[in-house]
């Protein structure tokens, strides 16, 4: 396959840099952008390259010559006058032998060209455009595709004010067949995005190749600076599909937008106020943002696939206005229960995509080369969490939407909302602490190595304990986490309890933990902290366990527990943070504001102040808000 590089533009938006150097010769890292493109082409066996030049052509020709120094063959076509992105290609029609690849000379590219070319051939496409989302879709050329990937509409900027859209942007990398040439007028200055693609998308076989790899226009000073920063950070090198991606999988309703029980109209799509910022953080992190959502409204005949598509356009438009994007949306329109008169029988099937099954995750992993074990699932329902577990992801439950209230499976972590969840994933606040603990673990000979995590309610003990457990497991160390809340006396039997110590069966905790570290199995009934949950029987065994983590308010409250612990961590938070988290938590549990107020005052004296005194037993006191 041949390649054509469009390097004749003047680069007026970069005028301060391009008075003597043409835009494609501006350096990204230690070499010109155009050289990055040539080296990428060579990597994938594309060595017959034509460069179209015009403005300041000599620096390009002098630098590359015939391409022999880079082990490629480079020839040139000099436009006698500027011909836009189109005209020069028509002028070299007689030099094009077959399908050919086109790059804009101001786009930094790192993508798997073999996948791009294979897609083009598999679709029998005559014109294939690389597409991706970006943080400024409102001033980009937008593309609409059908379910097969065929381009059905092209929207050049500027867009109509009321346009809702999928954030699929023309990325400036194409594969054309010679059949395209008959739609281009010789000698005419024209632009693919403004004139050609909108006119021909329904006349030839034109497909969009959706990619999450790196294609970024560096045609403004800000974007040039960003591309250079991405190069220096390694983001560009890691962006190709020769590296596995990590994703944050997101449920839709109740996580991104307000849960309204089968949204069937775009006007019902209402983002939480924190959603754009959280998604934008994912976008800037190197993780992919991928929605996996059950949408049985289609099977229930509450909306059609076309109407669901309009709802998703509204979702992507609202995010795009705030500079955020979703790399992909996967949805399941099915429902297995049949026999209702109003249903759409075509979608009443037992599929493999409806969560908690893993079809959507597996499809995303294939499409975007995702490392599922290194990825996360954030959801608000039992189905979400079970799907994440079935897929092999780490899981986070949020208390928005359905709030993981009615469930028999629990996530690795709980957070208040998407923003808190994303902050934890990306900031990884306990990374340095784990390194310190792991170093101690490797020195000590205690088996099991017991870590106790104590502190007041809502301080973040369970988050830290779960983090330590998962990190030890990543290091191939078997770690067991014990939640001491399972020994809490049920709420309806606490009549004689005077304080926090009376609410826990501390003597039984001590006896059970002693039995556990002695090699016995213990069975407990789980603490149901919401009225929609039922207590479950849970068995603990420490036989193959190298690390035992005790997680609970009373982890330091008995001398035997303290003596068992090799390392004791106390988590403290300011009173005002305690009150805020306590209030949020009990709202989730369904308490009234008056009930919460009374609980806060009661816990201040019979729990908060008592537990605060136990910090003196800790080997380390931390405040997670300042880690």
N, C-alpha and C positions, 0 to 999 in steps of 0.2 A: 504493500500500500504506500502511496505517496502522501506527503504532507505539504500543506501550504500555510505559511506564516504571514499574517497581515501586519507588516511593520512600516507602513508608509504614512501613518497619521502624524499630525503635527503636535498633538498633546498640549492643546491650549490651556487645559486646566492645570498643567504642570509647567507653565511657562517659566517660572523661576528656576527650574532645573533643566529645561530643554532648549535653551538658547544655542548651545553648542553640541549637545548630546541628544540624539533622538530618544524618544520615550522608551522603546524596547531595549535600549542599551543602558538604562539606569540600573544600578547594581542592587541586587537582592543578596545580602551577605557579601561574598567576595567575588561575585561574577554577575555579568549582565543578565537581566531577566530572559532575554532571547536565548542565551546559552543554556539556561535551565531547561527551556523548552526543547532545544536541540538534543540535549543529553537525555531527556525523558523519552523522546522519540527513538533515539538509538537503543535505549534500554529495552524497548519492545520491538526491536528489529526493523524500525522504519528509518531508512537511511537515504531515501530519495526525497530531498527537501527543496521546495521552491520558496524563496522569500520575496514578497512584494514590497518594493521600497519606493519612496518618493522624497519626503522631507528629510534632509540631512542623511542622505543615503551612504555617503562615503565612509563614515565611521563603522557602519554595519558591514559593508563590503570589505573594507580593510581588515576588520577584526576576524571575520569568518573565512574570507577567501572562498576557495572551492570546497571547504569543509573537511579537507583531508586530515588536518590536525586533530579533528574530533572523530575521525573514522566514519564520516558520512559524505554524501555527495550533495553539495549545495549549488543551486543556480539561482539567478535573480531575474525579476521583471521590474523594470523601472516605469512607473506610471508617468506619462508626460504631463498629466494634471491630476489632482486628487480625484479619486473615483469612489470614495467611500469604502465600505466593507465589501461591496459587491463587484463593482466595475472591473477591478483588476483581475478577478477570477475569470470573468468572461474573456478577457484579453489573452489568457494563457490556455484557452480551451484546447488548442491543438497539442499542448504539452501534457494533457491529462489523459491517462490511458485507461483508468478504471476508477473504482470508488477511491476517494481521497479524504484525508483528515485535514481540518482547518482549525488553527488557533488564532485568536486575536493576540497581537503583539504586546498588549498591556495587561494580560491576564496571567497571573502566576498559577501554574497547574502542577498538581501531583495526583495522578489518578492511574488506575490500572487500565492501560489502553487495551490490553488483550480482552478484558471483560467488556469494555465499550464496543470494540470491534465485533466481538462474538454476538452481542445484543443486536447490533445493526444487521448482521447477517441472518440471525435467527428470525428476526422480524421481517426479513426480505424488504427492508426499508430502503427508500430512495433518498431520504434526508433524515438524519438522526441528530437530535440536539441533546447535549448534556444539560441536565436541569438540576437545580438544587434550591433549597430555601435560603433566604438571607435576612439580614436585620433591617433592610430598607426596601421591602417589596413594593411599597407605595410609589417609589420612583424608579422601578426596574421594569424591564419587559417581562410580562407574565405569560405563562403557558397553561393551557388546560388540556388534560388527556382523558381518554376513556379508560375503562378497566383493563384493557389490553395494552395500554401505554401509547395508543395512537393519539396524535395531537389533533384536537377538534377545534381549538380556538387559540388565537395568539393576540395578546393585548399589549401593544407598544405603549410606552409612557408618552405623554401623560394620560392617566386613566380617567374615566368618568367618575365624578364625585361619589356616586352611589354604588360603585363596583364592589362586590364581595368576591373573594378569590381564594383559591388554594395558593399557598406560598411556594410556587414552583417558578423559579426564575431562570431565564435563558442565561447560561453560564459562560458562553463565549467559546465553546468547543463543539465542533460539528464533524459528522461524516456525511459526505455528499456522494451521490452517484452522478455520472455524467448526464443523466436525465434531467438534472436540475438546470443545466445550461440553457435549455429552451425557454426558461422563464426569466432569463436575465438579458437585458438589452445592452448591446455593446456600446461602449463609449459613454454610458450614462452614469453619473454620480448617484449612487443609491446605497441604502443601508438594509442589511438583512432584516433587522428587527422592525424597522419602520415600514418598509415597502414590500419586501419579498415574502417573508414568512406569513404575514397576515393574508396575503393574496393567494398563496399556493397551498395552505395547510389542508384544504379540502380537495385539492386537485391531484396530489401525489401521495404516495405512502410515506407519511411523515410521523416519526415516533420520537418520544421523549425518553431519554435514559436518566432515571432518577438516581443521583449519587450523593453520598455524604462525604466525598473526598474533597480535596482542597482545590478550589478554583476561585480566585479572588482578583477582581479588577483593581489594579494599583494606579488608576488614572487620576487621582487627586492627591494632594500632599498628605492628607490624613490617612488615606488608604495605603499610600506608599510606605508611610511610617508603620502602619499596622502590619503590612506584609513582611517588612523587615524584622519587626518584633516577633512575628510568628516563625520566621526562619531561625532567628537566634534562639528562641525557646525550644525548638525542635518540633513545634506543632505541625509544620508543613511536612517534615520527614515522616511523622507518625500518622499522617492523614490518609496515606494510600492503603488500599485493601491488602497489600502484602503484610500489613500489621492488623491484628485483630482489634476490633473496636469494643468499647464498653458502652453500655446503654443504661439510661434510667428509664425503665418502663413505667408508664403512667396510666392508671385508670382514668376515665374521663369524668363522668358525673360523680360529684362529691369530692373530687380531688382537684381538678382544674376549674370546674364550674359548679354552681349551686345545684344540688340534687333536687329535681322537680318531678321525679317519678314518670319516666318515659317521655323525654323531650321529643316532640314531634313537629315543632315549628322553630324557625331560626330566632324569632323574637324571645323565645324562652331560654336561649343560650346566654347565660350570665356568668362571666368569669368572676372568681373571687378577686378581691382587690390586690391580693398578694401574688396572684398567679403569674402575671407578666414578668415581674422581677425574678421570681423563682425559676421560671423557664429560661429567662435570659442568662441566669447564672449557669444553668446546665449548658446552654449554647456556647458559653465562653470557656467551658471547662475541659473540653475534649471528649466528654460523654455525649452520646446521642440522646435526643429526647424523642421517645417513641410511645405513642398512645396505643394501648391494647384495650378495647372496650367491647363489652357485650351490648348489642343494640337490638334486642328482641322486639322493639317497637315495630320493626319491619315484619317479623313473623306474626305479630299480633294485629297487623294491618292498621296500625296507627299512623304509619308514614311509609312512603315508598323509598326505594334506594335513591332515586333522584332527589327526593325531599331531604333524606339524610345527608346527601352530598351538599345541599345548600346549607344545612346546619353546620357541617364541618367547614364550609367556606367562611361562615360567620365566625366560627372559632378561630380560624387561622388569620382572618382579617383583623379581628380585635387584638390578637397577639402581635401581628405585624405592625400595627400602629404604634405599639410600645417597644418595637425593636426586638421582639422575641419570635422564635419559630419552633415548629415541630418538624423533626426530620422525617417522620412518617406517622400516619394514622392507620392502624389495622382494626377492623371491626368485624364482629360476628353478628349477622342478621338473623340467626336461627334461634329456634326454641324447640326442645324435644317433645313437649306435651302437646298432643293433638286432640282434635274432637270438638273444638269450640266453633260455633257458627260464624263468628266474625273473623276468624283467623285467615292468614294467607298460607294455604297448604304447601306452596312451593318451598317455604322456608321453615316448615314444621318438620325438621329432621334432627336426628342425633348426629351432630357433626363432630369434627375433631378440633374445631377452633373455639368453641364456646368455653370460656373459663369456667371451671378450673382446669380444663384441658389445655394443651400447650401449643396448639396449631399456629396461633398468631405469633407466638414467641419464636417458634422454629422457622416460620416464614421470614420474620425479620432478621433472624440470625443468618439465613441464607442470602437474603437480599443485601445486607450490609456487613457481612463477615463479622458477626458479633460474638464476643466471648461471653456466653451466658453466665458462667460461674463468676465472672468478674463484674456482673451487672446487678442492678437493683430493680425491685418491683415495689411501687408505692400504690397502695390501695386503701379503700375504706370498707371493704366487705370480706367475708370469709372466702368467697370465690377468688378474689384477687390474691389473697395471701396463699391459699392453697395452690393456685396457678404458679405463683412465684416459687414456692417450694418444689412443685412438680418439675419446674423448669431448671432448678438448680441455682436460682438467683438468691441474693440476700433480700430480705423483705422488711418493709416498713408499713405500719398501719397508721393512718391519720384519723383524728377524731372529728373531722368534718364529714359531711354526707352521712352515710350509715354508721360511721365511726367504729367499725369492728365491734359492735355491741353484741350481736347474736352470733357466736362463733364457738367452734370446738378446737380450732387451730389458732395459734398465736404467732404474730410476726416476730422477727428478731428484735425489732425496735418499735416503740410507739412515740409519735410526736403529735403536737397539736394540729399542725396543718402542713401543707406542701412546703411552705417557706422554711419552716424549722427542719423538715426532713432533708431538703436540699442543702441547707447550711451544714448539717451534720455530715452528709456524704462528702461534700467538697472541702470542708474545713478540716475534717478528721481531727478534732481537737485533742484526742488522747493518744495520738501517734507516738509522741516523745515519751509519755508515761509508760506505754506498753514496752518500748525499747528498754527502759530502765528496769521494769519488772522482769522482762525476759532475761536480762543480764543477771539479775539476782537468782532467778529460777535455774539458770545454767550452772551457777556456783553452788547452790544449796543441794543437799542430798535428801531432803524430806520427800517422802512418798506417802500420800499425795502432798503436793505443794499447795497449802491452803491460803487463799487470799480472802480477806473479809472486807466487804464494802458496806459502810454504815453512813448514817446521816439522816437528817429529817425527811419527812414525807415530801415528795415532789422535788427533791434536790437533784435527781438524775442518777440515782444509784443503779437502777436497772439498765439504763443506757450504758453506763460504764461497764457493768458486769457483763452485759451481752457483748460489748465491744471486745473485752478481754478474752472472752470465750472464743469468739470468732477468729481473733488474731492468733491465739494459740493454735487453733485448728489449722489456720493457714500455714503455720510453722510445723505442721504434722505432729502436734502435741495434743493428745486427747484431753480436753478440758470439760468439766461438768459444772454447770451453774445450778445452784440450789436457791430457790426463792423462798425466803423465810416467811413471806406473807401466807404461804399455804398452812402455816400453823396459827393463823389468826382465828380467834373464836368468832363464829358467825354473829352478825350484827344483832340478830334477835335473841341471842343468849348472853348479852354483855351487861345485863342488869346490875350486877354487883361489881363491875370493873371500875376501879378508881382512876387508873391512869394507863399509859401505853404499855407498861409491863404486864398489867393484868389482862390486857386485850390479847396478848400473845401467850401461847402455851410454852413458856420458856423452858421449863423442866423437860417437857417432851422434846423440844428442839434439841436440847443438850443430849438426851438419851439417844434420839434418832441419829444425830450426826456422829456420835461415838460409835454406834452400831455400823454406820455407813463406812467410816474410815477403818473399821476393823474387818471389812470385807463382806458384811451382810447387806442384803437388799432391804430397802424400806419402801413402804407404800403409803402415800398420803392422798388426801382429797384436795383437789386444787381450790384455791380461793376464788370465788366468783365475785368479781368486783362490779358487776352490773346485773340488774335484775333479769335481763334477757339471756344471761348465760347460766348454764348448769354446771355444777361441780363435776369434775372428772376424776377418775382414779389414775394416779401417776406413780410409776415405779422408778426409783433411783437405784443405781448400782455404781460402785466406785472401783470395781474389780480391775478394769483396764484403764483407769483414770490416773493421769499424771498430775493434773491440776484440778483442784476443787475450789470453786468460787462461791462464797456465802454472801448473798445479796439481801439486805434487809435493815430496817430501822434498828432492830435489836441485835445486830451482828456483834456488837461489843458488850452486850448487856449481861453477860455471865462470864465469870473468870475461866471456866472450862473452854468456852468458845474462843476467848482471847488467847488462851494457852495453845490451842490447836493452830491458830493462825500464824503463818510465817510472815505475812505482810498485811498490814491493816491500813485501809484508806478511809478517811472520813471526808464526806462531801458536805460543804456548807454553802448556803446561799443567803443573801440578805432577806430580812423579814418581808420587805415589800414584794420581793420576787416569790417568796413562799406563799404569801396571801394571793397573789395573782394566779399562780399555778394551781393552788388549792381550789380557788373559786372556779377556774376553768374546768378542772377535773370533776368537781362535784356537779357542775352543770351538765357535763357529759353523762354523769351517773343519774341524772334526772331529779336532783334535789332542787327545792325552791330557793329563791334568794334569801328568805328568812332562815330556812334550815341551814344554808351555807354559812350565813353570818353567825349563827349560834355555834356551829361546828368550829369555825375559825377561832372564836373566842375560847371555846373549851380546849381545843388542841394547843392553843398558845401556852396554857399553863400545865396541862396534864400530858403533853407530849413534846412540844417544840423545845421548851426550856430544859426538860429532863434529858432529852437526847443530846442537846447542845453541850451538856457537861461531859459527854463521853468522848469528845474530841481529844481529850488528854491521853487516851489510850492509843491514838493513831500513830503509825509510822510516817504517814503523810496526810496532810490536810490540803484539800484542793477546793477551789471555787471554779466550777465549769464555765462561769461567765467570763473568767479572766485567763483561762488556759490558753 
